[in-house]
Amino acid sequence: MSALVVVVLIAVVGGLILLSRDGDDTVELTEAQLRDALLTEGDVGDGFTADTAEESDDEFDIDELDASDECLDLITELDEAGTELFGGGNADVEAQAKFDGPAGEQVEHTLSQGETSDLGLVRDVAETCGEIDVDDGESVGTIGFEIVDDVVEVGDDSLTLELTVELTEPFEISAVSLGVLWERSGTFASITTTGEVDQETFATEDPDEGFLEDLVTRADEKLAEVIDEA
């Protein structure tokens, strides 16, 4: 699989993993406690089933990205900080759940704790980069970043990030994922969703913002309960 296609898959369906800052407000959690805070099939809704397939360990090559020096510097900083926006990540403790919907929808919920990074760096990437051209010699496309307002506010800090992937070669595909990233007491959380997929044309619908809001609200409630009991 080409590196660009790997980037596309991660951007569309992958989790956005952030690492928590060390600080007096951090409540340290074990992997078991993080798993207790993950969404379940019952939380996500009828028709969704847990996806237990292993993720690819392929990583992107920054040389395949065509963007401004300022943008590339931020992406490098993001990657080195351990934020899994394009793969990688170095969380000390992490838990993840993925779900497939009846019409091709996908949901991914990730919780993590570590030593570095915060939402500010992700905001900087989205605001500075906007859209990145990608060409690995086999495939050509773009990845667009946009911060979306007024979807849901949870935890101590949160943001909603829309990723738009458009591939033009060797075939055409366009897909959007919508993710909410937030922090609560030193734990970073993210939920990303994709919309329905036409099984004949593979055209994708935009994610349902109301559905995402419900998922994030429920996930933050579960995380708060685990933190309170820790």
Secondary structure, DSSP 8 states (H G I E B T S, - for coil): --HHHHHHHHHHH---B-----STT-----HHHHHHTS--HHHH-TT-EE-----------GGGEE--HHHHHHHHHHHHHT-BSSS----SEEEEEEEE-TTS-EEEEEEEE-SS--HHHHHHHHHHHSEEEEE-SS-EEEEEEEEE-SS---SSEEEEEEEEEEEEESS-EEEEEEEEEEEETTEEEEEEEE--B-TTT--B----HHHHHHHHHHHHHHHHHHHHH-
